[in-house]
């Protein structure tokens, strides 16, 4: 799980389970959506 001392997590209860979500900096998040399809239909007033 690559846990290290000092890691920070958000703790979320979901459907009777506890989930630990690591808090990441913007730099760590860079590129994680590479390849996502951004071609989505939009309303005419949002173009």
PyMOL commands that set and color helices and strands:
alter all, ss='L'
color gray80, all
select helices_A, chain A and resi 26-29+44-46
alter helices_A, ss='H'
color red, helices_A
select strands_A, chain A and resi 9-14+17-22
alter strands_A, ss='S'
color yellow, strands_A
deselect
rebuild
show_as cartoon
